[in-house]
Amino acid sequence: MLAGRMNSLPSSGIRRVFDLAAALKDPIDLSMGQPNFDVPEPIKQAAISAIRDGYNGYTVTQGIPELRERISRSLAQEFDWQPSVLVTSGVSGGLTLALMATINPGDEVIVPDPYFVSYPHLVELCGGKAVTVSLYDSFRLDPQRIANALTDRTKAIMVNSPGNPTGTVHAAEDIEAVSRLARDRGLLVISDEIYNRLCYDGPASSPVQFAPEQTLLLRGFGKTYGMTGWRMGFAAGPTDIIAAMAKLQQYTFVCAPHMAQRGCLAAFDTDMTDQIDAYRRKRDLAVAELANHFEFVAPSGGFFVFAKVPKRYESGERFMEAALAKNVLLIPGHAFSRRDTHFRISYAVDNERLRRGCSILRDLAG
């Protein structure tokens, strides 16, 4: 009874670890890709007030005008850019709509590897082919490798900065070079910038700065404001693509949650400097705890470390199993890559738990 497309779609490696966690008592969970602080009170109160004031029904598919106006104003201030805007059910919802709207069967999408877990699978669900381009071992975006992977079937290039799982903030010159490739070849750049506010060594560059007419920007509120479960994001870009995504949203998500949209209005007036500084310190702590025992590129954004597995474990899967036996949860690299040579931990946990988890990982490394 199942569709054939399900035969090639594996279960998420991240969700599998969540399932394993259910059998553990008080695990040291370094797997979760979500903030460990609560939603700021002004944002909570805005959503609660919206519920009480009756903002509980559908909105227009594109999102409430007030939120779209605030998003547009922020993009005009940041980039001097006035794209069409669509409020989406999270960045994952935006990514799904974007690929459905742009990818025909047989189209190729360049996916730098490592990648967020859903990228290649969503491309393939849309009938496209995910062409992975290795960024090992520097994890730096490599314009020449991407250029070498282009064919006459290439339709789009995925960019994710700061990146998940690596925490890499790609250099401005590399973003510019990839944007130039897209301009020259008439390609779409799909830029996943869910972690754009979580940068610790300077701001992240965006393809919007170099090729605004070729860029579809995807951003969200979940990581920055601790509201991952609210499922709030937005897409901004060419009018025809945004219109097509809105049409698809009518038949799928319908609209983003109404009360959450009202809450996001308050997010624009909420200062997150203290939380971002706290994550910078957590990044520094994680790097210091692991540096002498594991090989990794120090992350500049997000809240992950993507480290190489010690040789004696041979794979991320085997290292994950060894950590699990010590009550520590992490994600093996194959969830994010065609390779399984690394593992991902999240440092979005309290410092005491982070130290204990890193100590156990150091013991496993020997």
LINFEN-V193140 format. One record per residue. N is the residue number from 1. RES is the residue in three letters. PSI is psi as a letter, one per 20 degrees, with the letter a starting at -180 (NA if undefined). Layout:
BEGIN
n->(N & N)
res->(RES & RES)
psi->(PSI & PSI)
END
This chain:
BEGIN
n->(1 & 2 & 3 & 4 & 5 & 6 & 7 & 8 & 9 & 10 & 11 & 12 & 13 & 14 & 15 & 16 & 17 & 18 & 19 & 20 & 21 & 22 & 23 & 24 & 25 & 26 & 27 & 28 & 29 & 30 & 31 & 32 & 33 & 34 & 35 & 36 & 37 & 38 & 39 & 40 & 41 & 42 & 43 & 44 & 45 & 46 & 47 & 48 & 49 & 50 & 51 & 52 & 53 & 54 & 55 & 56 & 57 & 58 & 59 & 60 & 61 & 62 & 63 & 64 & 65 & 66 & 67 & 68 & 69 & 70 & 71 & 72 & 73 & 74 & 75 & 76 & 77 & 78 & 79 & 80 & 81 & 82 & 83 & 84 & 85 & 86 & 87 & 88 & 89 & 90 & 91 & 92 & 93 & 94 & 95 & 96 & 97 & 98 & 99 & 100 & 101 & 102 & 103 & 104 & 105 & 106 & 107 & 108 & 109 & 110 & 111 & 112 & 113 & 114 & 115 & 116 & 117 & 118 & 119 & 120 & 121 & 122 & 123 & 124 & 125 & 126 & 127 & 128 & 129 & 130 & 131 & 132 & 133 & 134 & 135 & 136 & 137 & 138 & 139 & 140 & 141 & 142 & 143 & 144 & 145 & 146 & 147 & 148 & 149 & 150 & 151 & 152 & 153 & 154 & 155 & 156 & 157 & 158 & 159 & 160 & 161 & 162 & 163 & 164 & 165 & 166 & 167 & 168 & 169 & 170 & 171 & 172 & 173 & 174 & 175 & 176 & 177 & 178 & 179 & 180 & 181 & 182 & 183 & 184 & 185 & 186 & 187 & 188 & 189 & 190 & 191 & 192 & 193 & 194 & 195 & 196 & 197 & 198 & 199 & 200 & 201 & 202 & 203 & 204 & 205 & 206 & 207 & 208 & 209 & 210 & 211 & 212 & 213 & 214 & 215 & 216 & 217 & 218 & 219 & 220 & 221 & 222 & 223 & 224 & 225 & 226 & 227 & 228 & 229 & 230 & 231 & 232 & 233 & 234 & 235 & 236 & 237 & 238 & 239 & 240 & 241 & 242 & 243 & 244 & 245 & 246 & 247 & 248 & 249 & 250 & 251 & 252 & 253 & 254 & 255 & 256 & 257 & 258 & 259 & 260 & 261 & 262 & 263 & 264 & 265 & 266 & 267 & 268 & 269 & 270 & 271 & 272 & 273 & 274 & 275 & 276 & 277 & 278 & 279 & 280 & 281 & 282 & 283 & 284 & 285 & 286 & 287 & 288 & 289 & 290 & 291 & 292 & 293 & 294 & 295 & 296 & 297 & 298 & 299 & 300 & 301 & 302 & 303 & 304 & 305 & 306 & 307 & 308 & 309 & 310 & 311 & 312 & 313 & 314 & 315 & 316 & 317 & 318 & 319 & 320 & 321 & 322 & 323 & 324 & 325 & 326 & 327 & 328 & 329 & 330 & 331 & 332 & 333 & 334 & 335 & 336 & 337 & 338 & 339 & 340 & 341 & 342 & 343 & 344 & 345 & 346 & 347 & 348 & 349 & 350 & 351 & 352 & 353 & 354 & 355 & 356 & 357 & 358 & 359 & 360 & 361 & 362 & 363 & 364 & 365 & 366)
res->(MET & LEU & ALA & GLY & ARG & MET & ASN & SER & LEU & PRO & SER & SER & GLY & ILE & ARG & ARG & VAL & PHE & ASP & LEU & ALA & ALA & ALA & LEU & LYS & ASP & PRO & ILE & ASP & LEU & SER & MET & GLY & GLN & PRO & ASN & PHE & ASP & VAL & PRO & GLU & PRO & ILE & LYS & GLN & ALA & ALA & ILE & SER & ALA & ILE & ARG & ASP & GLY & TYR & ASN & GLY & TYR & THR & VAL & THR & GLN & GLY & ILE & PRO & GLU & LEU & ARG & GLU & ARG & ILE & SER & ARG & SER & LEU & ALA & GLN & GLU & PHE & ASP & TRP & GLN & PRO & SER & VAL & LEU & VAL & THR & SER & GLY & VAL & SER & GLY & GLY & LEU & THR & LEU & ALA & LEU & MET & ALA & THR & ILE & ASN & PRO & GLY & ASP & GLU & VAL & ILE & VAL & PRO & ASP & PRO & TYR & PHE & VAL & SER & TYR & PRO & HIS & LEU & VAL & GLU & LEU & CYS & GLY & GLY & LYS & ALA & VAL & THR & VAL & SER & LEU & TYR & ASP & SER & PHE & ARG & LEU & ASP & PRO & GLN & ARG & ILE & ALA & ASN & ALA & LEU & THR & ASP & ARG & THR & LYS & ALA & ILE & MET & VAL & ASN & SER & PRO & GLY & ASN & PRO & THR & GLY & THR & VAL & HIS & ALA & ALA & GLU & ASP & ILE & GLU & ALA & VAL & SER & ARG & LEU & ALA & ARG & ASP & ARG & GLY & LEU & LEU & VAL & ILE & SER & ASP & GLU & ILE & TYR & ASN & ARG & LEU & CYS & TYR & ASP & GLY & PRO & ALA & SER & SER & PRO & VAL & GLN & PHE & ALA & PRO & GLU & GLN & THR & LEU & LEU & LEU & ARG & GLY & PHE & GLY & LYS & THR & TYR & GLY & MET & THR & GLY & TRP & ARG & MET & GLY & PHE & ALA & ALA & GLY & PRO & THR & ASP & ILE & ILE & ALA & ALA & MET & ALA & LYS & LEU & GLN & GLN & TYR & THR & PHE & VAL & CYS & ALA & PRO & HIS & MET & ALA & GLN & ARG & GLY & CYS & LEU & ALA & ALA & PHE & ASP & THR & ASP & MET & THR & ASP & GLN & ILE & ASP & ALA & TYR & ARG & ARG & LYS & ARG & ASP & LEU & ALA & VAL & ALA & GLU & LEU & ALA & ASN & HIS & PHE & GLU & PHE & VAL & ALA & PRO & SER & GLY & GLY & PHE & PHE & VAL & PHE & ALA & LYS & VAL & PRO & LYS & ARG & TYR & GLU & SER & GLY & GLU & ARG & PHE & MET & GLU & ALA & ALA & LEU & ALA & LYS & ASN & VAL & LEU & LEU & ILE & PRO & GLY & HIS & ALA & PHE & SER & ARG & ARG & ASP & THR & HIS & PHE & ARG & ILE & SER & TYR & ALA & VAL & ASP & ASN & GLU & ARG & LEU & ARG & ARG & GLY & CYS & SER & ILE & LEU & ARG & ASP & LEU & ALA & GLY)
psi->(i & q & q & h & h & i & h & j & o & r & q & p & h & g & h & g & h & g & g & h & h & h & i & q & o & l & q & n & o & k & h & p & l & q & q & j & q & r & p & q & g & h & g & g & h & g & g & g & h & g & g & h & j & j & m & i & a & q & r & q & h & i & q & q & h & g & g & h & g & g & g & g & g & h & h & h & h & g & i & l & p & m & r & q & p & p & p & r & m & r & h & h & g & g & g & g & g & g & h & h & h & i & p & q & p & i & q & q & p & p & o & p & p & q & r & q & h & i & f & h & h & h & g & h & h & j & j & a & p & o & o & q & o & p & j & q & j & h & j & p & p & n & h & g & h & g & g & h & i & q & a & i & i & p & h & r & p & p & p & o & p & q & q & o & i & h & j & p & o & q & q & h & h & g & g & g & g & h & h & h & g & g & g & h & j & k & q & p & o & o & o & o & l & h & k & h & i & m & p & i & k & q & q & p & q & q & h & h & h & h & m & h & i & i & p & o & p & o & r & r & i & g & g & h & j & k & l & h & i & i & m & p & a & q & q & p & b & p & g & h & g & h & g & g & g & h & g & h & h & h & i & e & i & f & r & q & p & g & h & h & g & h & h & h & g & h & h & i & j & p & p & j & g & g & g & g & h & h & h & g & h & g & g & h & g & g & g & h & h & i & h & j & i & q & p & q & p & p & q & i & r & b & l & q & p & o & q & p & p & q & h & i & i & h & q & h & g & h & h & g & h & g & h & h & h & j & k & p & p & r & p & q & h & i & h & j & q & i & r & l & i & r & q & p & q & p & j & l & r & q & h & g & h & g & g & g & g & h & g & g & h & g & h & h & h & NA)
END
